[in-house]
Amino acid sequence: MTAELVISLGREAIMMMLMVSAPMLISGLLIGLIISIFQAITQVHEMTLTFIPKIAAVAIALLIFLPWIVSMMVSFTSRLYGIIPTL
């Protein structure tokens, strides 16, 4: 096992983590931004107003992107298992 292989696997794992978490993070960010703009316009600064829409948006994004996330994780794991005999 060379240092290049370890660095490559680490880089690929970090990129996989970013790609898998991006849909939920982006949806939560967009809903938070929309609610913040709404609160600034109406001057309603209720902190609990942001939680339910963010949770719902993240849950919906998770349901929509779950098949893609599972296929990405399965392909990454199978590539890792394929590398094991070469170590």
ZIPESUL-V501327 format. One record per residue. N is the residue number from 0. RES is the residue in one small letter. SS is DSSP state (2 for helix, 1 for strand, 0 for the rest). PHI is phi as a letter, one per 30 degrees, with the letter a starting at -180 (999 if undefined). Layout:
# ZIPESUL-V501327
N_RES_SS_PHI ; N_RES_SS_PHI
This chain:
# ZIPESUL-V501327
0_m_0_999 ; 1_t_0_c ; 2_a_2_d ; 3_e_2_d ; 4_l_2_d ; 5_v_2_d ; 6_i_2_d ; 7_s_2_d ; 8_l_2_d ; 9_g_2_d ; 10_r_2_d ; 11_e_2_d ; 12_a_2_d ; 13_i_2_d ; 14_m_2_d ; 15_m_2_d ; 16_m_2_d ; 17_l_2_d ; 18_m_2_d ; 19_v_2_d ; 20_s_2_d ; 21_a_2_d ; 22_p_2_d ; 23_m_2_d ; 24_l_2_d ; 25_i_2_d ; 26_s_2_d ; 27_g_2_d ; 28_l_2_d ; 29_l_2_d ; 30_i_2_d ; 31_g_2_d ; 32_l_2_d ; 33_i_2_d ; 34_i_2_d ; 35_s_2_d ; 36_i_2_d ; 37_f_2_d ; 38_q_2_d ; 39_a_2_d ; 40_i_2_d ; 41_t_2_d ; 42_q_0_h ; 43_v_0_c ; 44_h_0_c ; 45_e_0_c ; 46_m_0_d ; 47_t_0_d ; 48_l_2_d ; 49_t_2_d ; 50_f_2_d ; 51_i_2_d ; 52_p_2_d ; 53_k_2_d ; 54_i_2_d ; 55_a_2_d ; 56_a_2_d ; 57_v_2_d ; 58_a_2_d ; 59_i_2_d ; 60_a_2_d ; 61_l_2_d ; 62_l_2_d ; 63_i_2_d ; 64_f_2_c ; 65_l_2_d ; 66_p_2_d ; 67_w_2_d ; 68_i_2_d ; 69_v_2_d ; 70_s_2_d ; 71_m_2_d ; 72_m_2_d ; 73_v_2_d ; 74_s_2_d ; 75_f_2_d ; 76_t_2_d ; 77_s_2_d ; 78_r_2_d ; 79_l_2_d ; 80_y_2_d ; 81_g_2_d ; 82_i_2_d ; 83_i_2_e ; 84_p_0_d ; 85_t_0_d ; 86_l_0_d
